[in-house]
Amino acid sequence: MGAGGRMPTSVSKGQGMENEVKHGPCEKPPFTVGQLKRAIPPHCFERSLIRSSSYLLRDLFFVFVFYYVATSYFHLLPYPFNYAAWPIYWGFQGCALTGIWVLGHECGHHAFSDYQLVDDIVGLIIHTALLVPYFSWKISHRRHHSNTGSLEREEVFAPKPKAEIQWYLKHLNNPPGRAIVLLNTLLLGWPLYVAFNVAGRRYDRFACHFDPYSPIFSASERHLIYITDAGIYATTFILYRAAAAKGLTWLICVYGVPLVIVNAFLVLVTYLQHTHPVLPHYDNSEWDWLRGALVTVDRDYGILNEVFHHIADTHVAHHLFSKIPQYHGMEATKAIKPILGEYYQFDGTPFLKALWREARECVYVDRDEGDPKRGVYWYGNKF
């Protein structure tokens, strides 16, 4: 990690954290957003509807191919290959659909085209097909970008201060307990978040992405939540009709399991983007937008970087300039790394290994023991 991919410790790129990891920088950066923007080639901010659509068509092509092969040929395979083929389909289809989810994410940021209406129509269709409340998520995700790194206002995956950790969590930071927590988070984390605001920002009353009167939304945004809910109801009805016509088992195999994989990847990628021992968090006395935007780390997912449209390995640049299209993210990242210096964080640890490690090391946040009065918090796991 660090400038140009340098690590802020003696650990080299791609290795784990067997050695003690030092904290990243938390002082006000010696650069401005304007300086970073000027370093990025102007064409990186240009959005092309044709080019963005080509990525969507590519992903839809693979989704159709995987579906066609599974539904047309798997039943022709001899036993047990007719059953063994399905997990392969689930993995490939889950990854392809995650790529489509990311393009919906592009639409939510108005990075898909120059036309806001087009972006919202495409995003609504894409996300609704995956049972994602598009406008609801778009609004809360915008707040996430506005408040990243803030202990009081972060919208999702806000770390808990040590004093607020519930007693039973202290007994789960061991291999069996950690496996249970991670499995539950990956399988149920996304639906629990959108339905019950689990792991989300604390509000003074119940918050839900499907409730137009939820405290997440303003009065002027309520009509968008009604549109979102109507889309979810329509998709649910289509799925019901498909199950009635083809059978529930068919629907689970063709659509249900890949959707679970999409949701798991969404939680995994988001968690690893903002959870790392080198990353600080700030209370209101220290937080500002630029330092908060830098509370993120780029990760390497190998071939999945391309499948996921570089949402993981260009996330630092994305949090600074969220309207840059995904196909310009790599170039923008390369342009700003020399200016970011040690404020740029990258970890090339294999993502499953990193997931296990961060779940072990990043249990809570607490003030630095060397400066307990300052409003800067760091991850820890010691009780």
C-alpha positions as a Markdown table, in Angstrom:
| # | Residue | x | y | z |
|---|---|---|---|---|
| 1 | Met | 0.0 | 0.0 | 0.0 |
| 2 | Gly | 0.9 | 3.7 | -0.3 |
| 3 | Ala | 2.1 | 5.7 | -3.2 |
| 4 | Gly | 2.1 | 3.8 | -6.5 |
| 5 | Gly | 1.3 | 0.6 | -4.8 |
| 6 | Arg | 3.9 | 0.8 | -2.0 |
| 7 | Met | 3.0 | -0.8 | 1.3 |
| 8 | Pro | 3.2 | 1.4 | 4.4 |
| 9 | Thr | 4.9 | -1.5 | 6.3 |
| 10 | Ser | 7.6 | -4.0 | 5.5 |
| 11 | Val | 4.9 | -6.2 | 3.9 |
| 12 | Ser | 5.3 | -6.3 | 0.2 |
| 13 | Lys | 2.4 | -6.0 | -2.3 |
| 14 | Gly | 0.2 | -9.1 | -2.5 |
| 15 | Gln | 1.4 | -10.5 | 0.9 |
| 16 | Gly | -0.7 | -10.7 | 4.0 |
| 17 | Met | -0.3 | -8.9 | 7.2 |
| 18 | Glu | 1.7 | -11.4 | 9.2 |
| 19 | Asn | 3.7 | -8.4 | 10.4 |
| 20 | Glu | 2.2 | -5.6 | 12.4 |
| 21 | Val | 0.5 | -3.0 | 10.2 |
| 22 | Lys | 1.1 | 0.7 | 10.8 |
| 23 | His | -1.6 | 3.2 | 10.6 |
| 24 | Gly | -2.1 | 5.2 | 7.4 |
| 25 | Pro | -2.0 | 9.0 | 7.3 |
| 26 | Cys | -4.8 | 10.8 | 9.1 |
| 27 | Glu | -3.6 | 14.5 | 8.9 |
| 28 | Lys | -5.2 | 16.9 | 6.5 |
| 29 | Pro | -3.7 | 16.0 | 3.1 |
| 30 | Pro | -1.2 | 18.4 | 1.5 |
| 31 | Phe | -3.2 | 18.4 | -1.7 |
| 32 | Thr | -6.7 | 19.6 | -2.7 |
| 33 | Val | -9.5 | 18.0 | -4.7 |
| 34 | Gly | -8.8 | 20.6 | -7.4 |
| 35 | Gln | -5.2 | 19.5 | -7.7 |
| 36 | Leu | -6.3 | 15.9 | -8.1 |
| 37 | Lys | -8.8 | 16.7 | -10.7 |
| 38 | Arg | -6.3 | 18.7 | -12.8 |
| 39 | Ala | -4.0 | 15.7 | -12.8 |
| 40 | Ile | -6.6 | 13.5 | -14.5 |
| 41 | Pro | -6.8 | 13.7 | -18.3 |
| 42 | Pro | -10.0 | 15.6 | -19.2 |
| 43 | His | -11.3 | 12.8 | -21.4 |
| 44 | Cys | -11.6 | 10.6 | -18.3 |
| 45 | Phe | -14.6 | 12.6 | -17.2 |
| 46 | Glu | -16.4 | 12.1 | -20.6 |
| 47 | Arg | -19.3 | 9.6 | -20.5 |
| 48 | Ser | -20.3 | 7.7 | -23.6 |
| 49 | Leu | -23.7 | 6.2 | -23.8 |
| 50 | Ile | -22.6 | 4.0 | -26.7 |
| 51 | Arg | -19.5 | 2.7 | -24.9 |
| 52 | Ser | -21.3 | 2.2 | -21.6 |
| 53 | Ser | -24.1 | 0.3 | -23.4 |
| 54 | Ser | -21.5 | -1.9 | -25.1 |
| 55 | Tyr | -20.4 | -3.2 | -21.6 |
| 56 | Leu | -24.1 | -3.8 | -20.7 |
| 57 | Leu | -24.7 | -5.7 | -23.9 |
| 58 | Arg | -21.6 | -7.8 | -23.3 |
| 59 | Asp | -22.7 | -8.7 | -19.8 |
| 60 | Leu | -26.2 | -9.5 | -21.0 |
| 61 | Phe | -24.8 | -11.7 | -23.7 |
| 62 | Phe | -22.9 | -13.8 | -21.2 |
| 63 | Val | -25.9 | -14.0 | -18.9 |
| 64 | Phe | -28.0 | -15.3 | -21.8 |
| 65 | Val | -25.3 | -17.8 | -22.9 |
| 66 | Phe | -25.0 | -19.2 | -19.3 |
| 67 | Tyr | -28.8 | -19.4 | -19.0 |
| 68 | Tyr | -29.2 | -21.1 | -22.4 |
| 69 | Val | -26.5 | -23.7 | -21.8 |
| 70 | Ala | -27.8 | -24.5 | -18.3 |
| 71 | Thr | -31.5 | -24.8 | -19.3 |
| 72 | Ser | -30.9 | -26.5 | -22.7 |
| 73 | Tyr | -28.1 | -29.0 | -22.0 |
| 74 | Phe | -27.6 | -29.8 | -18.3 |
| 75 | His | -30.5 | -32.2 | -18.2 |
| 76 | Leu | -28.9 | -34.1 | -21.1 |
| 77 | Leu | -25.7 | -34.9 | -19.1 |
| 78 | Pro | -25.4 | -38.3 | -17.4 |
| 79 | Tyr | -25.6 | -38.6 | -13.7 |
| 80 | Pro | -23.9 | -37.1 | -11.6 |
| 81 | Phe | -22.7 | -34.5 | -14.1 |
| 82 | Asn | -26.2 | -33.2 | -14.6 |
| 83 | Tyr | -26.1 | -32.1 | -10.9 |
| 84 | Ala | -22.4 | -31.2 | -10.7 |
| 85 | Ala | -22.8 | -28.7 | -13.6 |
| 86 | Trp | -25.1 | -26.4 | -11.7 |
| 87 | Pro | -22.6 | -25.0 | -9.2 |
| 88 | Ile | -20.4 | -24.1 | -12.2 |
| 89 | Tyr | -23.4 | -22.2 | -13.7 |
| 90 | Trp | -24.1 | -20.5 | -10.4 |
| 91 | Gly | -20.6 | -19.2 | -10.1 |
| 92 | Phe | -20.3 | -17.9 | -13.7 |
| 93 | Gln | -23.8 | -16.5 | -13.7 |
| 94 | Gly | -23.4 | -14.9 | -10.3 |
| 95 | Cys | -20.2 | -13.1 | -11.5 |
| 96 | Ala | -21.8 | -12.0 | -14.7 |
| 97 | Leu | -24.9 | -10.6 | -12.9 |
| 98 | Thr | -22.6 | -8.8 | -10.4 |
| 99 | Gly | -21.0 | -7.0 | -13.4 |
| 100 | Ile | -24.5 | -5.9 | -14.4 |
| 101 | Trp | -25.2 | -4.8 | -10.8 |
| 102 | Val | -22.0 | -2.6 | -11.1 |
| 103 | Leu | -23.3 | -1.0 | -14.3 |
| 104 | Gly | -26.5 | -0.1 | -12.4 |
| 105 | His | -24.2 | 1.4 | -9.8 |
| 106 | Glu | -22.7 | 3.5 | -12.6 |
| 107 | Cys | -26.2 | 4.7 | -13.5 |
| 108 | Gly | -26.8 | 5.7 | -9.9 |
| 109 | His | -23.8 | 7.9 | -10.0 |
| 110 | His | -24.8 | 9.4 | -13.4 |
| 111 | Ala | -21.6 | 7.9 | -14.9 |
| 112 | Phe | -23.3 | 5.8 | -17.5 |
| 113 | Ser | -24.2 | 8.6 | -20.0 |
| 114 | Asp | -24.7 | 12.3 | -20.2 |
| 115 | Tyr | -28.4 | 11.9 | -19.8 |
| 116 | Gln | -29.7 | 11.6 | -16.3 |
| 117 | Leu | -33.1 | 10.2 | -17.4 |
| 118 | Val | -31.4 | 7.5 | -19.5 |
| 119 | Asp | -29.2 | 6.6 | -16.5 |
| 120 | Asp | -32.1 | 6.3 | -14.2 |
| 121 | Ile | -34.2 | 4.3 | -16.6 |
| 122 | Val | -31.3 | 1.9 | -17.3 |
| 123 | Gly | -30.4 | 1.7 | -13.6 |
| 124 | Leu | -34.0 | 1.1 | -12.5 |
| 125 | Ile | -34.4 | -1.8 | -15.0 |
| 126 | Ile | -31.0 | -3.3 | -14.1 |
| 127 | His | -31.4 | -3.1 | -10.4 |
| 128 | Thr | -35.0 | -4.0 | -10.2 |
| 129 | Ala | -34.3 | -7.2 | -12.2 |
| 130 | Leu | -31.9 | -8.0 | -9.3 |
| 131 | Leu | -34.4 | -7.1 | -6.6 |
| 132 | Val | -32.4 | -4.0 | -5.8 |
| 133 | Pro | -34.4 | -0.9 | -4.7 |
| 134 | Tyr | -32.7 | 1.4 | -7.3 |
| 135 | Phe | -33.8 | 4.9 | -6.2 |
| 136 | Ser | -33.7 | 4.0 | -2.5 |
| 137 | Trp | -30.2 | 2.7 | -2.8 |
| 138 | Lys | -29.1 | 5.6 | -5.0 |
| 139 | Ile | -30.2 | 8.1 | -2.3 |
| 140 | Ser | -28.6 | 6.2 | 0.6 |
| 141 | His | -25.4 | 5.5 | -1.5 |
| 142 | Arg | -25.1 | 9.2 | -2.3 |
| 143 | Arg | -25.1 | 9.8 | 1.5 |
| 144 | His | -22.4 | 7.2 | 1.8 |
| 145 | His | -20.2 | 9.1 | -0.6 |
| 146 | Ser | -20.9 | 12.3 | 1.2 |
| 147 | Asn | -20.1 | 11.0 | 4.7 |
| 148 | Thr | -17.5 | 8.3 | 4.2 |
| 149 | Gly | -15.2 | 7.8 | 7.2 |
| 150 | Ser | -17.5 | 9.7 | 9.6 |
| 151 | Leu | -18.4 | 7.8 | 12.7 |
| 152 | Glu | -21.6 | 9.7 | 13.2 |
| 153 | Arg | -22.9 | 10.0 | 9.6 |
| 154 | Glu | -21.5 | 7.1 | 7.6 |
| 155 | Glu | -24.4 | 5.4 | 5.9 |
| 156 | Val | -23.3 | 1.8 | 5.7 |
| 157 | Phe | -20.6 | -0.5 | 7.3 |
| 158 | Ala | -20.1 | 2.2 | 9.9 |
| 159 | Pro | -17.7 | 0.6 | 12.4 |
| 160 | Lys | -18.8 | 0.4 | 16.1 |
| 161 | Pro | -16.7 | 2.1 | 18.8 |
| 162 | Lys | -15.2 | -0.4 | 21.2 |
| 163 | Ala | -17.5 | 0.8 | 24.0 |
| 164 | Glu | -20.6 | -0.1 | 22.0 |
| 165 | Ile | -19.5 | -3.7 | 21.1 |
| 166 | Gln | -22.2 | -6.1 | 22.3 |
| 167 | Trp | -20.9 | -8.7 | 24.8 |
| 168 | Tyr | -21.5 | -11.8 | 22.6 |
| 169 | Leu | -19.4 | -10.4 | 19.8 |
| 170 | Lys | -16.3 | -10.6 | 22.1 |
| 171 | His | -16.7 | -14.4 | 22.0 |
| 172 | Leu | -17.1 | -14.7 | 18.2 |
| 173 | Asn | -13.6 | -13.5 | 17.2 |
| 174 | Asn | -12.3 | -17.0 | 16.9 |
| 175 | Pro | -12.2 | -19.3 | 13.8 |
| 176 | Pro | -15.6 | -20.9 | 14.3 |
| 177 | Gly | -17.4 | -17.7 | 15.4 |
| 178 | Arg | -15.8 | -15.7 | 12.6 |
| 179 | Ala | -16.9 | -18.3 | 10.0 |
| 180 | Ile | -20.5 | -18.1 | 11.3 |
| 181 | Val | -20.5 | -14.3 | 11.3 |
| 182 | Leu | -19.0 | -14.0 | 7.8 |
| 183 | Leu | -21.4 | -16.6 | 6.3 |
| 184 | Asn | -24.3 | -14.8 | 7.8 |
| 185 | Thr | -23.0 | -11.4 | 6.6 |
| 186 | Leu | -22.4 | -12.6 | 3.0 |
| 187 | Leu | -25.7 | -14.5 | 2.7 |
| 188 | Leu | -28.0 | -12.1 | 4.6 |
| 189 | Gly | -26.2 | -8.8 | 4.8 |
| 190 | Trp | -27.6 | -7.1 | 1.8 |
| 191 | Pro | -31.3 | -8.0 | 2.3 |
| 192 | Leu | -31.1 | -7.2 | 6.0 |
| 193 | Tyr | -29.5 | -3.8 | 5.2 |
| 194 | Val | -32.1 | -2.7 | 2.6 |
| 195 | Ala | -35.0 | -4.0 | 4.6 |
| 196 | Phe | -34.0 | -3.3 | 8.2 |
| 197 | Asn | -31.0 | -1.0 | 7.9 |
| 198 | Val | -28.8 | -3.6 | 9.6 |
| 199 | Ala | -25.1 | -2.3 | 9.7 |
| 200 | Gly | -26.4 | 1.0 | 8.5 |
| 201 | Arg | -26.4 | 4.5 | 10.0 |
| 202 | Arg | -28.3 | 4.9 | 13.2 |
| 203 | Tyr | -31.5 | 6.9 | 12.9 |
| 204 | Asp | -33.9 | 8.0 | 15.6 |
| 205 | Arg | -36.5 | 5.6 | 14.2 |
| 206 | Phe | -36.9 | 2.6 | 12.0 |
| 207 | Ala | -35.2 | 3.0 | 8.7 |
| 208 | Cys | -36.0 | 0.9 | 5.6 |
| 209 | His | -35.2 | 1.3 | 1.9 |
| 210 | Phe | -38.8 | 0.3 | 0.9 |
| 211 | Asp | -40.5 | 2.8 | 3.1 |
| 212 | Pro | -41.1 | 6.2 | 1.4 |
| 213 | Tyr | -41.4 | 7.8 | 4.9 |
| 214 | Ser | -38.2 | 6.3 | 6.1 |
| 215 | Pro | -35.8 | 8.8 | 7.7 |
| 216 | Ile | -33.3 | 7.9 | 5.0 |
| 217 | Phe | -35.3 | 10.0 | 2.5 |
| 218 | Ser | -36.6 | 13.6 | 2.3 |
| 219 | Ala | -40.2 | 14.5 | 1.5 |
| 220 | Ser | -39.2 | 15.5 | -2.0 |
| 221 | Glu | -37.7 | 12.0 | -2.6 |
| 222 | Arg | -40.8 | 10.0 | -1.6 |
| 223 | His | -42.2 | 9.6 | -5.1 |
| 224 | Leu | -39.0 | 7.9 | -6.2 |
| 225 | Ile | -39.4 | 5.3 | -3.4 |
| 226 | Tyr | -42.9 | 4.6 | -4.7 |
| 227 | Ile | -41.5 | 4.0 | -8.2 |
| 228 | Thr | -38.8 | 1.8 | -6.7 |
| 229 | Asp | -41.4 | -0.3 | -4.8 |
| 230 | Ala | -43.6 | -0.6 | -7.8 |
| 231 | Gly | -40.6 | -2.1 | -9.7 |
| 232 | Ile | -39.8 | -4.5 | -7.0 |
| 233 | Tyr | -43.5 | -5.6 | -6.8 |
| 234 | Ala | -43.5 | -6.1 | -10.6 |
| 235 | Thr | -40.3 | -8.2 | -10.5 |
| 236 | Thr | -41.7 | -10.3 | -7.6 |
| 237 | Phe | -44.8 | -11.0 | -9.6 |
| 238 | Ile | -42.8 | -12.0 | -12.7 |
| 239 | Leu | -40.8 | -14.4 | -10.5 |
| 240 | Tyr | -44.0 | -15.8 | -9.0 |
| 241 | Arg | -45.4 | -16.5 | -12.4 |
| 242 | Ala | -42.1 | -18.1 | -13.5 |
| 243 | Ala | -42.2 | -20.3 | -10.4 |
| 244 | Ala | -45.8 | -21.3 | -11.2 |
| 245 | Ala | -45.0 | -22.1 | -14.8 |
| 246 | Lys | -41.5 | -23.8 | -14.3 |
| 247 | Gly | -41.5 | -24.8 | -10.7 |
| 248 | Leu | -39.8 | -23.3 | -7.6 |
| 249 | Thr | -36.8 | -25.6 | -8.0 |
| 250 | Trp | -36.2 | -24.3 | -11.5 |
| 251 | Leu | -36.5 | -20.7 | -10.3 |
| 252 | Ile | -34.1 | -21.2 | -7.4 |
| 253 | Cys | -31.5 | -22.9 | -9.7 |
| 254 | Val | -31.7 | -20.5 | -12.6 |
| 255 | Tyr | -32.2 | -17.2 | -10.7 |
| 256 | Gly | -32.2 | -17.6 | -6.9 |
| 257 | Val | -28.7 | -19.0 | -6.3 |
| 258 | Pro | -27.0 | -16.6 | -8.7 |
| 259 | Leu | -28.8 | -13.8 | -7.0 |
| 260 | Val | -27.5 | -14.9 | -3.6 |
| 261 | Ile | -24.0 | -14.9 | -5.1 |
| 262 | Val | -24.5 | -11.4 | -6.4 |
| 263 | Asn | -25.6 | -10.2 | -3.0 |
| 264 | Ala | -22.6 | -11.9 | -1.4 |
| 265 | Phe | -20.2 | -10.3 | -3.8 |
| 266 | Leu | -21.8 | -6.9 | -3.2 |
| 267 | Val | -21.3 | -7.2 | 0.6 |
| 268 | Leu | -17.8 | -8.6 | 0.2 |
| 269 | Val | -16.6 | -6.0 | -2.2 |
| 270 | Thr | -18.1 | -3.1 | -0.2 |
| 271 | Tyr | -16.8 | -4.4 | 3.1 |
| 272 | Leu | -13.2 | -4.8 | 1.8 |
| 273 | Gln | -13.3 | -1.4 | 0.1 |
| 274 | His | -13.7 | 0.3 | 3.5 |
| 275 | Thr | -12.3 | -2.1 | 6.1 |
| 276 | His | -8.6 | -2.3 | 6.6 |
| 277 | Pro | -6.4 | -1.8 | 9.7 |
| 278 | Val | -4.5 | 1.1 | 8.0 |
| 279 | Leu | -7.7 | 3.1 | 7.5 |
| 280 | Pro | -8.7 | 5.8 | 10.1 |
| 281 | His | -12.2 | 6.9 | 10.9 |
| 282 | Tyr | -13.1 | 10.3 | 12.3 |
| 283 | Asp | -15.6 | 11.9 | 14.6 |
| 284 | Asn | -17.2 | 15.3 | 14.0 |
| 285 | Ser | -14.2 | 17.1 | 15.5 |
| 286 | Glu | -11.8 | 15.8 | 12.9 |
| 287 | Trp | -13.8 | 14.7 | 9.8 |
| 288 | Asp | -13.8 | 16.5 | 6.5 |
| 289 | Trp | -14.9 | 15.3 | 3.1 |
| 290 | Leu | -11.5 | 14.8 | 1.5 |
| 291 | Arg | -10.0 | 12.8 | 4.4 |
| 292 | Gly | -13.3 | 10.8 | 4.6 |
| 293 | Ala | -13.2 | 10.1 | 0.9 |
| 294 | Leu | -9.7 | 8.6 | 1.3 |
| 295 | Val | -11.0 | 6.1 | 3.9 |
| 296 | Thr | -11.0 | 3.4 | 1.2 |
| 297 | Val | -8.6 | 0.9 | -0.2 |
| 298 | Asp | -8.1 | -0.5 | -3.7 |
| 299 | Arg | -8.1 | -4.3 | -3.9 |
| 300 | Asp | -7.1 | -6.9 | -6.5 |
| 301 | Tyr | -9.7 | -9.5 | -7.6 |
| 302 | Gly | -7.6 | -10.9 | -10.5 |
| 303 | Ile | -9.7 | -11.7 | -13.5 |
| 304 | Leu | -12.8 | -10.5 | -11.7 |
| 305 | Asn | -11.5 | -6.9 | -11.8 |
| 306 | Glu | -12.6 | -6.9 | -15.5 |
| 307 | Val | -15.8 | -8.8 | -14.8 |
| 308 | Phe | -16.8 | -6.4 | -12.1 |
| 309 | His | -15.8 | -3.3 | -14.2 |
| 310 | His | -12.9 | -2.4 | -11.9 |
| 311 | Ile | -15.2 | -1.4 | -9.0 |
| 312 | Ala | -12.6 | -2.8 | -6.6 |
| 313 | Asp | -9.2 | -1.8 | -7.9 |
| 314 | Thr | -10.2 | 1.8 | -8.7 |
| 315 | His | -12.3 | 2.6 | -5.7 |
| 316 | Val | -10.1 | 5.3 | -4.3 |
| 317 | Ala | -10.5 | 7.4 | -7.5 |
| 318 | His | -14.2 | 6.5 | -7.5 |
| 319 | His | -14.7 | 8.0 | -4.1 |
| 320 | Leu | -13.0 | 11.2 | -5.2 |
| 321 | Phe | -14.7 | 11.5 | -8.5 |
| 322 | Ser | -17.7 | 9.3 | -8.7 |
| 323 | Lys | -18.9 | 10.4 | -12.1 |
| 324 | Ile | -15.8 | 9.1 | -13.9 |
| 325 | Pro | -17.0 | 6.1 | -16.0 |
| 326 | Gln | -15.7 | 2.7 | -15.0 |
| 327 | Tyr | -13.7 | 2.4 | -18.3 |
| 328 | His | -11.6 | 5.4 | -17.3 |
| 329 | Gly | -11.1 | 4.4 | -13.7 |
| 330 | Met | -7.7 | 2.8 | -14.3 |
| 331 | Glu | -6.3 | 5.8 | -16.1 |
| 332 | Ala | -7.6 | 8.2 | -13.5 |
| 333 | Thr | -6.1 | 6.1 | -10.7 |
| 334 | Lys | -2.7 | 6.1 | -12.4 |
| 335 | Ala | -2.9 | 9.9 | -12.8 |
| 336 | Ile | -3.7 | 10.7 | -9.1 |
| 337 | Lys | -1.4 | 8.1 | -7.4 |
| 338 | Pro | 1.7 | 10.3 | -7.5 |
| 339 | Ile | -0.2 | 13.2 | -5.9 |
| 340 | Leu | -1.9 | 11.0 | -3.3 |
| 341 | Gly | 1.4 | 9.5 | -2.2 |
| 342 | Glu | 1.0 | 7.7 | 1.1 |
| 343 | Tyr | -2.7 | 8.6 | 1.2 |
| 344 | Tyr | -3.3 | 6.1 | -1.6 |
| 345 | Gln | -4.0 | 2.6 | -0.2 |
| 346 | Phe | -3.8 | -0.7 | -2.1 |
| 347 | Asp | -3.8 | -4.2 | -0.9 |
| 348 | Gly | -3.1 | -7.1 | -3.3 |
| 349 | Thr | -3.9 | -9.8 | -0.8 |
| 350 | Pro | -6.2 | -12.5 | -2.3 |
| 351 | Phe | -9.7 | -11.3 | -1.5 |
| 352 | Leu | -10.9 | -14.4 | 0.5 |
| 353 | Lys | -7.7 | -14.3 | 2.6 |
| 354 | Ala | -8.2 | -10.5 | 3.1 |
| 355 | Leu | -11.8 | -11.1 | 4.1 |
| 356 | Trp | -10.8 | -13.5 | 6.8 |
| 357 | Arg | -8.0 | -11.3 | 8.0 |
| 358 | Glu | -10.1 | -8.1 | 8.2 |
| 359 | Ala | -12.9 | -9.9 | 10.0 |
| 360 | Arg | -10.3 | -10.9 | 12.6 |
| 361 | Glu | -8.4 | -7.6 | 12.9 |
| 362 | Cys | -11.2 | -5.0 | 12.4 |
| 363 | Val | -13.7 | -5.8 | 15.1 |
| 364 | Tyr | -14.2 | -2.2 | 16.4 |
| 365 | Val | -12.7 | 1.2 | 16.3 |
| 366 | Asp | -11.1 | 3.1 | 19.2 |
| 367 | Arg | -9.1 | 6.3 | 19.7 |
| 368 | Asp | -5.3 | 6.1 | 19.4 |
| 369 | Glu | -3.8 | 5.2 | 22.8 |
| 370 | Gly | -1.1 | 7.7 | 22.1 |
| 371 | Asp | -3.6 | 10.6 | 21.6 |
| 372 | Pro | -6.8 | 9.6 | 23.3 |
| 373 | Lys | -8.4 | 13.0 | 23.1 |
| 374 | Arg | -8.2 | 13.3 | 19.4 |
| 375 | Gly | -11.2 | 12.3 | 17.3 |
| 376 | Val | -9.3 | 9.8 | 15.1 |
| 377 | Tyr | -10.3 | 6.2 | 15.5 |
| 378 | Trp | -8.5 | 3.0 | 14.4 |
| 379 | Tyr | -9.5 | -0.6 | 14.0 |
| 380 | Gly | -8.7 | -3.0 | 16.8 |
| 381 | Asn | -9.7 | -6.5 | 18.1 |
| 382 | Lys | -8.3 | -6.6 | 21.7 |
| 383 | Phe | -10.7 | -6.7 | 24.6 |
